[in-house]
Amino acid sequence: MNTQYQNIKSILIEKREHLAGRLVKIEESKKRKEPLSPDSGEQALELENHEVVDALDDIEIKELKKIDFALDRIDCGTYGSCMDCGNSISNTRLKAMPYASQCIECATENN
């Protein structure tokens, strides 16, 4: 493994552990769902809260997948290269978004 990415790997592992812990808490809160309030206004608020928790769950799962992919790329020696064009991803971009798999040019084109 490239030693220049050792620090980034540590950051990704720490972030992964943090996200995994948050996902456990989200899953626990989903299991503790209590019956909806008989008040329709309260029900609307409770349902909205459930939707927010579900959305957070989805976002965190997607971020975990990106982190796992970046960790695999570090181990395989392909980290730091754009998956689209093969050019190097700038260190500035990798520091800001350590799981980036595209250079800024390709990421901008695809959005």
C-alpha positions as CSV (number, residue, x, y, z in Angstrom):
1,M,0.0,0.0,0.0
2,N,1.1,3.5,-0.8
3,T,2.3,5.1,2.5
4,Q,1.2,8.6,1.3
5,Y,-2.4,7.4,1.8
6,Q,-1.9,5.8,5.2
7,N,-3.3,8.9,6.9
8,I,-6.3,9.0,4.7
9,K,-6.9,5.3,5.3
10,S,-6.9,6.0,9.1
11,I,-9.4,8.9,8.6
12,L,-11.7,6.6,6.5
13,I,-11.6,3.8,9.1
14,E,-12.4,6.3,11.8
15,K,-15.3,7.8,9.8
16,R,-16.5,4.3,9.0
17,E,-16.6,3.3,12.7
18,H,-18.5,6.5,13.5
19,L,-21.0,5.9,10.7
20,A,-21.5,2.3,11.7
21,G,-22.2,3.4,15.3
22,R,-24.8,5.9,14.1
23,L,-26.4,3.3,11.9
24,V,-26.7,1.0,15.0
25,K,-28.5,3.8,16.9
26,I,-30.8,4.5,13.9
27,E,-31.7,0.8,13.7
28,E,-32.3,0.7,17.4
29,S,-34.6,3.7,17.2
30,K,-36.6,2.1,14.4
31,K,-37.1,-1.0,16.5
32,R,-38.5,1.1,19.4
33,K,-41.2,2.6,17.2
34,E,-44.3,3.1,19.4
35,P,-47.8,3.2,18.1
36,L,-48.8,6.4,16.5
37,S,-50.5,9.0,18.6
38,P,-54.3,9.1,18.3
39,D,-54.0,12.9,17.5
40,S,-53.8,13.4,13.7
41,G,-51.4,16.4,14.1
42,E,-49.1,14.3,16.3
43,Q,-49.4,11.4,13.8
44,A,-48.2,13.7,11.0
45,L,-45.2,14.8,13.0
46,E,-44.4,11.3,14.0
47,L,-44.6,10.0,10.5
48,E,-42.4,12.9,9.3
49,N,-39.8,11.9,12.0
50,H,-39.9,8.3,10.7
51,E,-39.2,9.5,7.2
52,V,-36.3,11.6,8.3
53,V,-34.8,8.6,10.2
54,D,-35.2,6.5,7.1
55,A,-33.6,9.1,4.9
56,L,-30.6,9.4,7.3
57,D,-30.3,5.6,7.2
58,D,-30.1,5.6,3.4
59,I,-27.6,8.4,3.3
60,E,-25.3,6.8,5.9
61,I,-25.5,3.4,4.1
62,K,-24.4,5.1,0.8
63,E,-21.6,6.9,2.5
64,L,-20.4,3.6,4.2
65,K,-20.3,2.0,0.7
66,K,-18.2,4.8,-0.6
67,I,-15.8,4.5,2.3
68,D,-15.5,0.8,1.8
69,F,-14.8,1.3,-1.9
70,A,-12.1,3.8,-1.1
71,L,-10.5,1.5,1.5
72,D,-10.5,-1.3,-1.1
73,R,-8.9,1.0,-3.7
74,I,-6.2,2.0,-1.2
75,D,-5.5,-1.7,-0.5
76,C,-5.4,-2.5,-4.3
77,G,-3.2,0.5,-5.1
78,T,-5.8,2.3,-7.3
79,Y,-6.7,5.0,-4.8
80,G,-6.0,8.5,-6.0
81,S,-6.7,7.8,-9.6
82,C,-9.9,8.9,-11.3
83,M,-12.2,5.9,-12.1
84,D,-13.4,7.7,-15.3
85,C,-10.3,9.2,-16.9
86,G,-7.4,7.6,-15.0
87,N,-5.9,11.0,-14.1
88,S,-4.8,11.7,-10.5
89,I,-7.3,13.1,-8.1
90,S,-5.9,16.2,-6.4
91,N,-4.7,15.9,-2.9
92,T,-7.0,18.9,-2.0
93,R,-10.0,16.9,-3.3
94,L,-9.0,13.8,-1.4
95,K,-8.5,15.7,1.8
96,A,-11.9,17.3,1.4
97,M,-13.7,14.1,0.3
98,P,-11.4,11.1,1.1
99,Y,-13.8,8.7,-0.6
100,A,-13.8,10.5,-3.9
101,S,-13.4,8.2,-6.9
102,Q,-13.4,10.9,-9.6
103,C,-11.2,13.9,-10.3
104,I,-13.0,17.2,-10.0
105,E,-13.3,17.5,-13.8
106,C,-15.1,14.2,-14.2
107,A,-17.2,14.7,-11.2
108,T,-18.3,18.1,-12.5
109,E,-19.1,16.6,-16.0
110,N,-21.2,13.8,-14.5
111,N,-23.4,16.1,-12.4
